[in-house]
Amino acid sequence: MSWHARGVMDGAEGAPPSKINEYQNNCAKYSVQVDQSTYEEGRQEGAKRYCTRANGFDAGMNGDPYLYACPEGVERNFLSGYQPGRLMWTAINNLQNAESTVNASTYRIQGFENQIDRLYVQLDDPSLTDKTRSEIQNRIRWLRRDIENERDRRRTNELRIPDLLDRCRDSRERVQSLGFIVADVCY
């Protein structure tokens, strides 16, 4: 194993300095020594390839956390791409989460309504005991409360969507003004 080559590969993939700890733990099981200084030298060399403005933007757009993998001399360059990418990812993610919540609430409401319909069919059974009938009616009341809660959740998120859409579009314009190309992700 060439620790320098391993470090170069890890650095080029954005591995943080703490990656060496993983190797030390794994190699200790087999009594293999890790050449930490050679590895770190290679990792920093590889990190210079990774720590570009373009890679920073891609990492930010993917929602990847910044693991402080970039050496001091190139970190600023990486962050000049990462921060706009992360801004864009956050705007898109917030919009998608609100839309997803609206869709999920709509689906749950339909499920609750279907359960209520089935319970009403059960209530038509003349052989029901008063206790069972009361339990079914209580279940219907609880389901109606669940429906109202889901409608509130859906309404809250529906009201957020226009603002989140505007924020997404504003973020896209800001990011594009910095020279990054962003697809029309704010539909």
NUVEX-285893 format. One record per atom (N, C-alpha, C): residue number from 0; residue in three letters; z, y, x. Coordinates in nm, 4 decimals, m for minus. Atoms other than C-alpha are relative to their C-alpha. Layout:
<rs>
[NUM,ALA,[Z,Y,X]] ...
</rs>
This chain:
<rs>
[0,MET,[0.0000,m0.1184,0.0857]] [0,MET,[0.0000,0.0000,0.0000]] [0,MET,[0.0000,0.1229,0.0890]] [1,SER,[0.0024,m0.1272,m0.0710]] [1,SER,[m0.0967,0.3358,0.1377]] [1,SER,[0.0729,0.1009,m0.0884]] [2,TRP,[m0.0787,m0.0948,0.0801]] [2,TRP,[0.1715,0.5745,0.0150]] [2,TRP,[m0.0705,0.1341,m0.0103]] [3,HIS,[0.0762,m0.1246,0.0061]] [3,HIS,[m0.0515,0.8682,0.0985]] [3,HIS,[m0.1054,m0.0093,m0.1102]] [4,ALA,[0.1053,0.0188,0.1013]] [4,ALA,[m0.3375,0.7302,m0.1148]] [4,ALA,[0.0607,m0.0052,m0.1406]] [5,ARG,[m0.0668,0.0075,0.1309]] [5,ARG,[m0.0973,0.6478,m0.3989]] [5,ARG,[0.0430,0.1399,m0.0440]] [6,GLY,[m0.0410,m0.1367,0.0300]] [6,GLY,[0.0383,1.0023,m0.3797]] [6,GLY,[m0.1182,0.0861,m0.0415]] [7,VAL,[0.1197,m0.0770,0.0353]] [7,VAL,[m0.3131,1.1508,m0.3871]] [7,VAL,[m0.0433,m0.0352,m0.1425]] [8,MET,[0.0412,0.0423,0.1348]] [8,MET,[m0.4015,0.9441,m0.6946]] [8,MET,[0.0951,0.0548,m0.1063]] [9,ASP,[m0.0976,m0.0500,0.0976]] [9,ASP,[m0.0787,1.0359,m0.8738]] [9,ASP,[m0.0097,0.1508,m0.0155]] [10,GLY,[0.0111,m0.1460,0.0057]] [10,GLY,[m0.1113,1.4024,m0.7843]] [10,GLY,[m0.1227,0.0441,m0.0770]] [11,ALA,[0.1245,m0.0342,0.0694]] [11,ALA,[m0.4701,1.4104,m0.9107]] [11,ALA,[0.0099,m0.0265,m0.1504]] [12,GLU,[m0.0222,0.0274,0.1420]] [12,GLU,[m0.3399,1.2738,m1.2433]] [12,GLU,[0.1116,0.0860,m0.0591]] [13,GLY,[m0.1036,m0.0905,0.0494]] [13,GLY,[m0.0677,1.5377,m1.2708]] [13,GLY,[0.1396,m0.0588,m0.0002]] [14,ALA,[m0.1335,0.0604,m0.0073]] [14,ALA,[0.2292,1.3178,m1.1801]] [14,ALA,[0.0985,0.0984,0.0637]] [15,PRO,[m0.1002,m0.0906,m0.0569]] [15,PRO,[0.5475,1.5156,m1.1156]] [15,PRO,[0.0619,m0.0603,0.1263]] [16,PRO,[m0.0653,0.0509,m0.1209]] [16,PRO,[0.7461,1.4858,m0.7909]] [16,PRO,[0.0951,m0.1173,m0.0289]] [17,SER,[m0.0952,0.1061,0.0343]] [17,SER,[0.9932,1.2580,m0.9730]] [17,SER,[m0.0654,m0.1372,m0.0144]] [18,LYS,[0.0710,0.1288,0.0111]] [18,LYS,[0.7252,0.9849,m0.9960]] [18,LYS,[0.0431,m0.0954,0.1114]] [19,ILE,[m0.0425,0.0822,m0.1137]] [19,ILE,[0.8473,0.8626,m0.6568]] [19,ILE,[0.1216,m0.0860,m0.0365]] [20,ASN,[m0.1195,0.0749,0.0403]] [20,ASN,[1.1730,0.7525,m0.8219]] [20,ASN,[m0.0366,m0.1328,m0.0651]] [21,GLU,[0.0467,0.1226,0.0642]] [21,GLU,[0.9829,0.4978,m1.0292]] [21,GLU,[m0.0390,m0.1035,0.1049]] [22,TYR,[0.0405,0.0919,m0.1072]] [22,TYR,[0.8318,0.3480,m0.7145]] [22,TYR,[0.1206,m0.0507,0.0771]] [23,GLN,[m0.1190,0.0420,m0.0744]] [23,GLN,[1.1650,0.3450,m0.5369]] [23,GLN,[0.0773,m0.1067,m0.0767]] [24,ASN,[m0.0720,0.0994,0.0813]] [24,ASN,[1.3277,0.1573,m0.8244]] [24,ASN,[m0.0746,m0.1335,m0.0037]] [25,ASN,[0.0780,0.1241,0.0067]] [25,ASN,[1.0446,m0.0951,m0.8550]] [25,ASN,[m0.0071,m0.0701,0.1357]] [26,CYS,[0.0153,0.0589,m0.1328]] [26,CYS,[1.0030,m0.1478,m0.4820]] [26,CYS,[0.1321,m0.0550,0.0539]] [27,ALA,[m0.1306,0.0464,m0.0464]] [27,ALA,[1.3763,m0.1901,m0.4208]] [27,ALA,[0.0247,m0.1447,m0.0432]] [28,LYS,[m0.0149,0.1382,0.0490]] [28,LYS,[1.3609,m0.5122,m0.6253]] [28,LYS,[m0.0599,m0.1003,0.0984]] [29,TYR,[0.0693,0.0872,m0.0938]] [29,TYR,[1.1330,m0.6550,m0.3546]] [29,TYR,[0.0274,0.0383,0.1458]] [30,SER,[m0.0399,m0.0466,m0.1328]] [30,SER,[1.3019,m0.4877,m0.0576]] [30,SER,[m0.1146,0.0691,0.0738]] [31,VAL,[0.1102,m0.0758,m0.0586]] [31,VAL,[0.9969,m0.2681,0.0014]] [31,VAL,[0.0432,0.1463,0.0077]] [32,GLN,[m0.0372,m0.1398,m0.0203]] [32,GLN,[1.0525,0.0779,0.1443]] [32,GLN,[m0.1146,0.0914,m0.0432]] [33,VAL,[0.0967,m0.1016,0.0405]] [33,VAL,[0.8777,0.3773,m0.0036]] [33,VAL,[0.0018,0.1095,0.1065]] [34,ASP,[0.0099,m0.1093,m0.0967]] [34,ASP,[0.7525,0.6328,0.2465]] [34,ASP,[m0.0106,0.1299,m0.0799]] [35,GLN,[m0.0081,m0.1149,0.0898]] [35,GLN,[0.8639,0.9333,0.0487]] [35,GLN,[m0.0756,0.1215,0.0529]] [36,SER,[0.0662,m0.1207,m0.0517]] [36,SER,[0.7337,1.2066,0.2782]] [36,SER,[m0.1521,m0.0172,0.0005]] [37,THR,[0.1446,0.0247,0.0020]] [37,THR,[0.3879,1.0450,0.3114]] [37,THR,[m0.0521,0.0040,m0.1436]] [38,TYR,[0.0394,m0.0020,0.1418]] [38,TYR,[0.3734,0.9904,m0.0631]] [38,TYR,[m0.0076,0.1449,m0.0505]] [39,GLU,[m0.0049,m0.1373,0.0504]] [39,GLU,[0.4731,1.3517,m0.1367]] [39,GLU,[m0.1112,0.0845,0.0601]] [40,GLU,[0.1116,m0.0711,m0.0630]] [40,GLU,[0.2196,1.4843,0.1115]] [40,GLU,[m0.1304,m0.0314,m0.0755]] [41,GLY,[0.1188,0.0406,0.0761]] [41,GLY,[m0.0510,1.2856,m0.0695]] [41,GLY,[0.0021,0.0532,m0.1421]] [42,ARG,[m0.0110,m0.0491,0.1372]] [42,ARG,[0.0796,1.3836,m0.4129]] [42,ARG,[m0.0351,0.1477,m0.0077]] [43,GLN,[0.0318,m0.1426,m0.0001]] [43,GLN,[0.0589,1.7513,m0.3257]] [43,GLN,[m0.1485,0.0244,0.0247]] [44,GLU,[0.1439,m0.0112,m0.0237]] [44,GLU,[m0.2930,1.7034,m0.1915]] [44,GLU,[m0.0771,m0.0287,m0.1300]] [45,GLY,[0.0654,0.0344,0.1269]] [45,GLY,[m0.3977,1.5328,m0.5158]] [45,GLY,[0.0282,0.1016,m0.1088]] [46,ALA,[m0.0382,m0.0989,0.1019]] [46,ALA,[m0.2116,1.7878,m0.7253]] [46,ALA,[m0.0881,0.1239,0.0081]] [47,LYS,[0.0880,m0.1170,m0.0129]] [47,LYS,[m0.4346,2.0603,m0.5863]] [47,LYS,[m0.1297,m0.0208,m0.0781]] [48,ARG,[0.1192,0.0305,0.0816]] [48,ARG,[m0.7262,1.8841,m0.7568]] [48,ARG,[0.0321,0.0096,m0.1490]] [49,TYR,[m0.0416,0.0003,0.1404]] [49,TYR,[m0.5330,1.8494,m1.0808]] [49,TYR,[0.0367,0.1403,m0.0487]] [50,CYS,[m0.0609,m0.1265,0.0410]] [50,CYS,[m0.3729,2.1932,m1.0876]] [50,CYS,[m0.1002,0.1146,m0.0057]] [51,THR,[0.1005,m0.1041,0.0187]] [51,THR,[m0.6799,2.3899,m1.1849]] [51,THR,[0.0218,0.0668,m0.1354]] [52,ARG,[m0.0081,m0.0733,0.1272]] [52,ARG,[m0.7094,2.6424,m1.4637]] [52,ARG,[m0.0588,m0.0846,m0.1132]] [53,ALA,[0.0665,0.0816,0.1029]] [53,ALA,[m0.9472,2.4111,m1.6532]] [53,ALA,[0.0862,m0.1194,m0.0399]] [54,ASN,[m0.0881,0.1128,0.0333]] [54,ASN,[m0.7142,2.1104,m1.6280]] [54,ASN,[0.1248,0.0478,m0.0733]] [55,GLY,[m0.1154,m0.0568,0.0709]] [55,GLY,[m0.4248,2.3310,m1.7337]] [55,GLY,[m0.0330,0.0234,m0.1458]] [56,PHE,[0.0413,m0.0244,0.1379]] [56,PHE,[m0.6167,2.4343,m2.0428]] [56,PHE,[m0.0116,m0.1312,m0.0768]] [57,ASP,[0.0142,0.1302,0.0674]] [57,ASP,[m0.7058,2.0734,m2.1255]] [57,ASP,[0.1358,m0.0624,m0.0299]] [58,ALA,[m0.1340,0.0565,0.0207]] [58,ALA,[m0.3449,1.9610,m2.0797]] [58,ALA,[0.0716,0.0727,m0.1143]] [59,GLY,[m0.0626,m0.0772,0.1070]] [59,GLY,[m0.2215,2.2433,m2.3038]] [59,GLY,[m0.0609,m0.0312,m0.1356]] [60,MET,[0.0696,0.0313,0.1256]] [60,MET,[m0.4846,2.1714,m2.5705]] [60,MET,[0.0338,m0.1402,m0.0502]] [61,ASN,[m0.0372,0.1363,0.0398]] [61,ASN,[m0.3829,1.8042,m2.5688]] [61,ASN,[0.1462,m0.0109,m0.0410]] [62,GLY,[m0.1424,0.0033,0.0345]] [62,GLY,[m0.0207,1.8983,m2.6259]] [62,GLY,[0.0848,m0.0685,0.1053]] [63,ASP,[m0.0758,0.0641,m0.1072]] [63,ASP,[0.0834,1.7456,m2.2944]] [63,ASP,[0.1098,0.0935,0.0485]] [64,PRO,[m0.1049,m0.0862,m0.0569]] [64,PRO,[0.4151,1.8715,m2.1628]] [64,PRO,[m0.0336,0.0310,0.1451]] [65,TYR,[0.0193,m0.0329,m0.1413]] [65,TYR,[0.4054,2.0512,m1.8308]] [65,TYR,[0.1150,m0.0625,0.0773]] [66,LEU,[m0.1008,0.0764,m0.0728]] [66,LEU,[0.5882,1.8247,m1.5868]] [66,LEU,[0.0319,0.0586,0.1378]] [67,TYR,[m0.0256,m0.0688,m0.1267]] [67,TYR,[0.6043,2.0766,m1.3005]] [67,TYR,[m0.0568,m0.0791,0.1175]] [68,ALA,[0.0673,0.0805,m0.1004]] [68,ALA,[0.3584,1.8677,m1.1027]] [68,ALA,[m0.0715,0.0851,0.1040]] [69,CYS,[0.0816,m0.0836,m0.0881]] [69,CYS,[0.1831,2.1622,m0.9402]] [69,CYS,[0.0833,0.0650,0.1094]] [70,PRO,[m0.0688,m0.0681,m0.1092]] [70,PRO,[0.2869,2.2860,m0.5987]] [70,PRO,[m0.0017,0.1516,m0.0221]] [71,GLU,[m0.0182,m0.1438,0.0188]] [71,GLU,[0.3961,2.6478,m0.5788]] [71,GLU,[m0.1278,0.0814,0.0180]] [72,GLY,[0.1198,m0.0784,m0.0284]] [72,GLY,[0.0674,2.7737,m0.4372]] [72,GLY,[m0.1076,m0.0069,m0.1072]] [73,VAL,[0.1056,0.0152,0.1010]] [73,VAL,[m0.1466,2.6460,m0.7249]] [73,VAL,[0.0551,m0.0027,m0.1425]] [74,GLU,[m0.0608,0.0082,0.1329]] [74,GLU,[0.0991,2.6402,m1.0143]] [74,GLU,[m0.0454,0.1139,m0.0912]] [75,ARG,[0.0391,m0.1159,0.0805]] [75,ARG,[0.0086,2.9894,m1.1327]] [75,ARG,[m0.1401,m0.0190,m0.0590]] [76,ASN,[0.1359,0.0254,0.0452]] [76,ASN,[m0.3581,2.8908,m1.1575]] [76,ASN,[m0.0001,m0.1007,m0.1160]] [77,PHE,[m0.0110,0.1022,0.1052]] [77,PHE,[m0.2717,2.5804,m1.3620]] [77,PHE,[0.0572,0.0611,m0.1278]] [78,LEU,[m0.0662,m0.0590,0.1176]] [78,LEU,[m0.0409,2.7758,m1.5934]] [78,LEU,[m0.0869,0.1036,m0.0696]] [79,SER,[0.0890,m0.0987,0.0635]] [79,SER,[m0.3085,3.0411,m1.6506]] [79,SER,[m0.0953,m0.0679,m0.0985]] [80,GLY,[0.0771,0.0763,0.0979]] [80,GLY,[m0.4985,2.7682,m1.8344]] [80,GLY,[0.0901,m0.0726,m0.0982]] [81,TYR,[m0.0908,0.0790,0.0841]] [81,TYR,[m0.2048,2.5657,m1.9656]] [81,TYR,[0.0563,0.0822,m0.1154]] [82,GLN,[m0.0633,m0.0807,0.1043]] [82,GLN,[m0.0407,2.8487,m2.1575]] [82,GLN,[m0.0950,0.0329,m0.1153]] [83,PRO,[0.0918,m0.0198,0.1128]] [83,PRO,[m0.3517,2.9441,m2.3604]] [83,PRO,[m0.0327,m0.1311,m0.0734]] [84,GLY,[0.0259,0.1296,0.0633]] [84,GLY,[m0.4226,2.5741,m2.4213]] [84,GLY,[0.1155,m0.0420,m0.0888]] [85,ARG,[m0.1194,0.0355,0.0782]] [85,ARG,[m0.0676,2.5179,m2.5403]] [85,ARG,[0.0115,0.0892,m0.1238]] [86,LEU,[0.0001,m0.0919,0.1143]] [86,LEU,[m0.0904,2.8265,m2.7637]] [86,LEU,[m0.0950,m0.0515,m0.1079]] [87,MET,[0.1000,0.0506,0.0938]] [87,MET,[m0.4036,2.6821,m2.9226]] [87,MET,[0.0481,m0.1296,m0.0637]] [88,TRP,[m0.0510,0.1275,0.0518]] [88,TRP,[m0.2484,2.3350,m2.9584]] [88,TRP,[0.1093,0.0238,m0.1039]] [89,THR,[m0.1092,m0.0293,0.0929]] [89,THR,[0.0597,2.4801,m3.1269]] [89,THR,[m0.0549,0.0528,m0.1320]] [90,ALA,[0.0582,m0.0569,0.1225]] [90,ALA,[m0.1489,2.6805,m3.3745]] [90,ALA,[m0.0688,m0.1081,m0.0831]] [91,ILE,[0.0705,0.1080,0.0704]] [91,ILE,[m0.3657,2.3798,m3.4620]] [91,ILE,[0.1004,m0.0996,m0.0570]] [92,ASN,[m0.0997,0.0981,0.0418]] [92,ASN,[m0.0677,2.1455,m3.4809]] [92,ASN,[0.0804,0.0492,m0.1206]] [93,ASN,[m0.0752,m0.0553,0.1135]] [93,ASN,[0.1278,2.3763,m3.7130]] [93,ASN,[m0.0829,m0.0026,m0.1279]] [94,LEU,[0.0894,0.0011,0.1159]] [94,LEU,[m0.1712,2.4087,m3.9461]] [94,LEU,[m0.0184,m0.1427,m0.0510]] [95,GLN,[0.0204,0.1392,0.0415]] [95,GLN,[m0.2362,2.0343,m3.9482]] [95,GLN,[0.1261,m0.0603,m0.0609]] [96,ASN,[m0.1255,0.0514,0.0562]] [96,ASN,[0.1314,1.9560,m4.0106]] [96,ASN,[0.0217,0.0496,m0.1420]] [97,ALA,[m0.0161,m0.0540,0.1353]] [97,ALA,[0.1406,2.1863,m4.3128]] [97,ALA,[m0.0965,m0.0687,m0.0957]] [98,GLU,[0.0984,0.0671,0.0856]] [98,GLU,[m0.1788,2.0331,m4.4517]] [98,GLU,[0.0386,m0.1454,m0.0242]] [99,SER,[m0.0428,0.1392,0.0126]] [99,SER,[m0.0479,1.6841,m4.3861]] [99,SER,[0.1175,m0.0124,m0.0972]] [100,THR,[m0.1144,0.0020,0.0911]] [100,THR,[0.2757,1.7643,m4.5677]] [100,THR,[m0.0462,0.0186,m0.1437]] [101,VAL,[0.0547,m0.0198,0.1349]] [101,VAL,[0.0787,1.8923,m4.8688]] [101,VAL,[m0.0606,m0.1304,m0.0510]] [102,ASN,[0.0638,0.1253,0.0405]] [102,ASN,[m0.1257,1.5723,m4.8759]] [102,ASN,[0.1018,m0.1106,m0.0252]] [103,ALA,[m0.1028,0.1033,0.0160]] [103,ALA,[0.1776,1.3476,m4.8291]] [103,ALA,[0.0819,0.0246,m0.1267]] [104,SER,[m0.0763,m0.0309,0.1219]] [104,SER,[0.3683,1.5283,m5.1050]] [104,SER,[m0.0809,m0.0343,m0.1239]] [105,THR,[0.0869,0.0329,0.1132]] [105,THR,[0.0726,1.4926,m5.3404]] [105,THR,[m0.0017,m0.1511,m0.0220]] [106,TYR,[0.0013,0.1461,0.0080]] [106,TYR,[0.0603,1.1209,m5.2633]] [106,TYR,[0.1333,m0.0525,m0.0556]] [107,ARG,[m0.1309,0.0445,0.0484]] [107,ARG,[0.4367,1.0777,m5.3178]] [107,ARG,[0.0201,0.0361,m0.1468]] [108,ILE,[m0.0117,m0.0402,0.1407]] [108,ILE,[0.4233,1.2718,m5.6451]] [108,ILE,[m0.0745,m0.1000,m0.0881]] [109,GLN,[0.0780,0.0973,0.0775]] [109,GLN,[0.1500,1.0395,m5.7694]] [109,GLN,[0.0735,m0.1336,m0.0091]] [110,GLY,[m0.0770,0.1252,0.0005]] [110,GLY,[0.3605,0.7396,m5.6688]] [110,GLY,[0.1186,0.0063,m0.0946]] [111,PHE,[m0.1140,m0.0154,0.0910]] [111,PHE,[0.6648,0.8737,m5.8531]] [111,PHE,[m0.0466,m0.0008,m0.1456]] [112,GLU,[0.0529,m0.0033,0.1370]] [112,GLU,[0.4540,0.9441,m6.1612]] [112,GLU,[m0.0419,m0.1396,m0.0455]] [113,ASN,[0.0366,0.1380,0.0338]] [113,ASN,[0.3182,0.5888,m6.1507]] [113,ASN,[0.1240,m0.0839,m0.0304]] [114,GLN,[m0.1246,0.0725,0.0264]] [114,GLN,[0.6728,0.4527,m6.1308]] [114,GLN,[0.0559,0.0373,m0.1370]] [115,ILE,[m0.0485,m0.0452,0.1316]] [115,ILE,[0.7717,0.6643,m6.4319]] [115,ILE,[m0.0812,m0.0654,m0.1107]] [116,ASP,[0.0853,0.0633,0.1013]] [116,ASP,[0.4734,0.5319,m6.6285]] [116,ASP,[0.0403,m0.1458,m0.0205]] [117,ARG,[m0.0405,0.1407,0.0114]] [117,ARG,[0.5784,0.1735,m6.5500]] [117,ARG,[0.1362,m0.0128,m0.0677]] [118,LEU,[m0.1329,0.0050,0.0623]] [118,LEU,[0.9370,0.2487,m6.6497]] [118,LEU,[m0.0082,0.0271,m0.1501]] [119,TYR,[0.0174,m0.0256,0.1433]] [119,TYR,[0.8227,0.3928,m6.9831]] [119,TYR,[m0.0535,m0.1239,m0.0718]] [120,VAL,[0.0496,0.1250,0.0586]] [120,VAL,[0.6337,0.0701,m7.0466]] [120,VAL,[0.1166,m0.0966,m0.0190]] [121,GLN,[m0.1174,0.0874,0.0123]] [121,GLN,[0.9574,m0.1196,m6.9810]] [121,GLN,[0.0896,0.0429,m0.1152]] [122,LEU,[m0.0855,m0.0500,0.1084]] [122,LEU,[1.1421,0.1046,m7.2263]] [122,LEU,[m0.0494,m0.0440,m0.1381]] [123,ASP,[0.0553,0.0462,0.1280]] [123,ASP,[0.9089,m0.0180,m7.5014]] [123,ASP,[0.0432,m0.1420,m0.0347]] [124,ASP,[m0.0442,0.1375,0.0239]] [124,ASP,[1.0566,m0.3663,m7.4676]] [124,ASP,[0.1207,0.0011,m0.0953]] [125,PRO,[m0.1098,m0.0024,0.0974]] [125,PRO,[1.2721,m0.4185,m7.7807]] [125,PRO,[0.1178,m0.0884,0.0397]] [126,SER,[m0.1096,0.0908,m0.0378]] [126,SER,[1.4810,m0.6861,m7.6079]] [126,SER,[0.0936,0.0595,0.1051]] [127,LEU,[m0.0859,m0.0632,m0.1023]] [127,LEU,[1.6355,m0.4387,m7.3591]] [127,LEU,[0.1403,0.0225,m0.0533]] [128,THR,[m0.1382,m0.0336,0.0367]] [128,THR,[2.0098,m0.4043,m7.3613]] [128,THR,[0.0167,0.1507,0.0142]] [129,ASP,[m0.0276,m0.1439,m0.0108]] [129,ASP,[2.1568,m0.0580,m7.4006]] [129,ASP,[0.0272,0.0394,0.1450]] [130,LYS,[m0.0314,m0.0290,m0.1399]] [130,LYS,[2.2835,m0.0773,m7.0434]] [130,LYS,[m0.1291,0.0098,0.0829]] [131,THR,[0.1264,m0.0012,m0.0739]] [131,THR,[1.9389,m0.1617,m6.9045]] [131,THR,[m0.0838,0.1208,m0.0383]] [132,ARG,[0.0750,m0.1160,0.0479]] [132,ARG,[1.7758,0.1054,m7.1177]] [132,ARG,[0.0551,0.1277,0.0655]] [133,SER,[m0.0645,m0.1162,m0.0612]] [133,SER,[2.0265,0.3610,m6.9845]] [133,SER,[m0.0328,0.0076,0.1499]] [134,GLU,[0.0331,0.0032,m0.1429]] [134,GLU,[1.9609,0.2505,m6.6242]] [134,GLU,[m0.1442,0.0460,0.0226]] [135,ILE,[0.1404,m0.0397,m0.0124]] [135,ILE,[1.5853,0.2926,m6.6745]] [135,ILE,[m0.0141,0.1500,m0.0244]] [136,GLN,[0.0070,m0.1438,0.0286]] [136,GLN,[1.6333,0.6379,m6.8259]] [136,GLN,[0.0577,0.0821,0.1164]] [137,ASN,[m0.0560,m0.0675,m0.1179]] [137,ASN,[1.8548,0.7382,m6.5329]] [137,ASN,[m0.0986,m0.0028,0.1165]] [138,ARG,[0.0994,0.0105,m0.1076]] [138,ARG,[1.5901,0.6118,m6.2916]] [138,ARG,[m0.1137,0.0989,m0.0233]] [139,ILE,[0.1060,m0.0964,0.0327]] [139,ILE,[1.3280,0.8227,m6.4722]] [139,ILE,[0.0462,0.1415,0.0332]] [140,ARG,[m0.0528,m0.1332,m0.0326]] [140,ARG,[1.5520,1.1299,m6.4397]] [140,ARG,[m0.0006,0.0241,0.1516]] [141,TRP,[m0.0012,m0.0136,m0.1461]] [141,TRP,[1.5942,1.0665,m6.0649]] [141,TRP,[m0.1413,0.0171,0.0541]] [142,LEU,[0.1393,m0.0129,m0.0457]] [142,LEU,[1.2214,1.0224,m6.0216]] [142,LEU,[m0.0553,0.1382,m0.0328]] [143,ARG,[0.0448,m0.1357,0.0344]] [143,ARG,[1.1581,1.3510,m6.2038]] [143,ARG,[0.0565,0.1027,0.0980]] [144,ARG,[m0.0585,m0.0892,m0.1016]] [144,ARG,[1.3979,1.5233,m5.9611]] [144,ARG,[m0.0750,m0.0144,0.1322]] [145,ASP,[0.0775,0.0225,m0.1223]] [145,ASP,[1.2130,1.3611,m5.6739]] [145,ASP,[m0.1353,0.0703,m0.0075]] [146,ILE,[0.1294,m0.0675,0.0194]] [146,ILE,[0.8866,1.4941,m5.8181]] [146,ILE,[0.0164,0.1502,0.0197]] [147,GLU,[m0.0225,m0.1447,m0.0163]] [147,GLU,[1.0285,1.8466,m5.8388]] [147,GLU,[0.0242,0.0364,0.1458]] [148,ASN,[m0.0240,m0.0255,m0.1424]] [148,ASN,[1.1534,1.8259,m5.4800]] [148,ASN,[m0.1312,m0.0057,0.0792]] [149,GLU,[0.1296,0.0109,m0.0686]] [149,GLU,[0.8104,1.7108,m5.3620]] [149,GLU,[m0.0917,0.1159,m0.0370]] [150,ARG,[0.0825,m0.1152,0.0401]] [150,ARG,[0.6401,1.9841,m5.5634]] [150,ARG,[0.0444,0.1252,0.0740]] [151,ASP,[m0.0509,m0.1148,m0.0764]] [151,ASP,[0.8668,2.2411,m5.3966]] [151,ASP,[m0.0472,m0.0073,0.1456]] [152,ARG,[0.0439,0.0180,m0.1387]] [152,ARG,[0.7859,2.0969,m5.0534]] [152,ARG,[m0.1492,0.0291,0.0117]] [153,ARG,[0.1446,m0.0218,m0.0020]] [153,ARG,[0.4151,2.0969,m5.1343]] [153,ARG,[m0.0315,0.1484,m0.0159]] [154,ARG,[0.0236,m0.1423,0.0266]] [154,ARG,[0.4251,2.4522,m5.2727]] [154,ARG,[0.0347,0.0837,0.1229]] [155,THR,[m0.0407,m0.0736,m0.1203]] [155,THR,[0.6128,2.5806,m4.9670]] [155,THR,[m0.1072,m0.0091,0.1082]] [156,ASN,[0.1014,0.0183,m0.1041]] [156,ASN,[0.3527,2.4341,m4.7331]] [156,ASN,[m0.1349,0.0562,m0.0418]] [157,GLU,[0.1249,m0.0614,0.0463]] [157,GLU,[0.0596,2.5444,m4.9480]] [157,GLU,[0.0029,0.1511,0.0235]] [158,LEU,[m0.0137,m0.1438,m0.0221]] [158,LEU,[0.1931,2.8992,m4.9226]] [158,LEU,[m0.0061,0.0359,0.1488]] [159,ARG,[0.0023,m0.0241,m0.1447]] [159,ARG,[0.2234,2.8668,m4.5421]] [159,ARG,[m0.1407,m0.0102,0.0580]] [160,ILE,[0.1305,0.0301,m0.0583]] [160,ILE,[m0.1336,2.7484,m4.4891]] [160,ILE,[m0.0847,0.1245,0.0284]] [161,PRO,[0.0826,m0.1179,m0.0335]] [161,PRO,[m0.3133,3.0864,m4.5192]] [161,PRO,[0.0497,0.0751,0.1243]] [162,ASP,[m0.0553,m0.0677,m0.1175]] [162,ASP,[m0.0767,3.2440,m4.2645]] [162,ASP,[m0.0247,m0.0832,0.1260]] [163,LEU,[0.0242,0.0864,m0.1156]] [163,LEU,[m0.1074,2.9443,m4.0324]] [163,LEU,[m0.1471,m0.0013,0.0385]] [164,LEU,[0.1439,m0.0074,m0.0264]] [164,LEU,[m0.4835,2.9585,m4.0659]] [164,LEU,[m0.0342,0.1302,0.0730]] [165,ASP,[0.0210,m0.1283,m0.0686]] [165,ASP,[m0.4806,3.3286,m3.9701]] [165,ASP,[0.0514,m0.0049,0.1437]] [166,ARG,[m0.0563,0.0114,m0.1349]] [166,ARG,[m0.2551,3.2542,m3.6724]] [166,ARG,[m0.0898,m0.0856,0.0892]] [167,CYS,[0.0891,0.0873,m0.0767]] [167,CYS,[m0.4868,2.9754,m3.5644]] [167,CYS,[m0.1248,0.0769,0.0425]] [168,ARG,[0.1205,m0.0784,m0.0322]] [168,ARG,[m0.7891,3.2038,m3.5818]] [168,ARG,[0.0302,0.1085,0.1037]] [169,ASP,[m0.0403,m0.1012,m0.0989]] [169,ASP,[m0.6034,3.4798,m3.3942]] [169,ASP,[0.0190,m0.0629,0.1380]] [170,SER,[m0.0214,0.0695,m0.1275]] [170,SER,[m0.4989,3.2324,m3.1264]] [170,SER,[m0.1330,m0.0383,0.0615]] [171,ARG,[0.1329,0.0390,m0.0493]] [171,ARG,[m0.8563,3.1084,m3.0977]] [171,ARG,[m0.0714,0.1205,0.0617]] [172,GLU,[0.0635,m0.1211,m0.0544]] [172,GLU,[m0.9846,3.4635,m3.0493]] [172,GLU,[0.0634,0.0403,0.1326]] [173,ARG,[m0.0691,m0.0364,m0.1238]] [173,ARG,[m0.7180,3.5356,m2.7856]] [173,ARG,[m0.0384,m0.0933,0.1142]] [174,VAL,[0.0328,0.0988,m0.1025]] [174,VAL,[m0.7921,3.2150,m2.6003]] [174,VAL,[m0.1453,0.0153,0.0449]] [175,GLN,[0.1401,m0.0202,m0.0369]] [175,GLN,[m1.1661,3.2762,m2.6118]] [175,GLN,[m0.0178,0.1277,0.0818]] [176,SER,[0.0112,m0.1245,m0.0772]] [176,SER,[m1.1139,3.6303,m2.4816]] [176,SER,[0.0419,m0.0215,0.1456]] [177,LEU,[m0.0401,0.0325,m0.1379]] [177,LEU,[m0.9601,3.4663,m2.1717]] [177,LEU,[m0.1068,m0.0852,0.0691]] [178,GLY,[0.1115,0.0734,m0.0605]] [178,GLY,[m1.2873,3.2805,m2.1134]] [178,GLY,[m0.0037,m0.1481,m0.0306]] [179,PHE,[m0.0002,0.1415,0.0350]] [179,PHE,[m1.2049,2.9445,m2.2658]] [179,PHE,[m0.0872,m0.0221,m0.1231]] [180,ILE,[0.0838,0.0345,0.1147]] [180,ILE,[m1.4418,2.7733,m2.5058]] [180,ILE,[0.0814,m0.0898,m0.0909]] [181,VAL,[m0.0776,0.0752,0.0984]] [181,VAL,[m1.2691,2.6525,m2.8207]] [181,VAL,[m0.0867,m0.0216,m0.1218]] [182,ALA,[0.0775,0.0306,0.1203]] [182,ALA,[m1.4461,2.4750,m3.1032]] [182,ALA,[0.0669,0.0669,m0.1199]] [183,ASP,[m0.0571,m0.0597,0.1207]] [183,ASP,[m1.3945,2.6120,m3.4534]] [183,ASP,[0.0974,m0.0996,m0.0630]] [184,VAL,[m0.1028,0.0946,0.0434]] [184,VAL,[m1.0755,2.4162,m3.5024]] [184,VAL,[0.0876,0.0549,m0.1120]] [185,CYS,[m0.0789,m0.0651,0.1054]] [185,CYS,[m0.9288,2.6598,m3.7525]] [185,CYS,[m0.0851,0.0076,m0.1251]] [186,TYR,[0.0887,0.0141,0.1162]] [186,TYR,[m1.1180,2.5426,m4.0586]] [186,TYR,[0.0514,0.0715,m0.1216]] 
</rs>
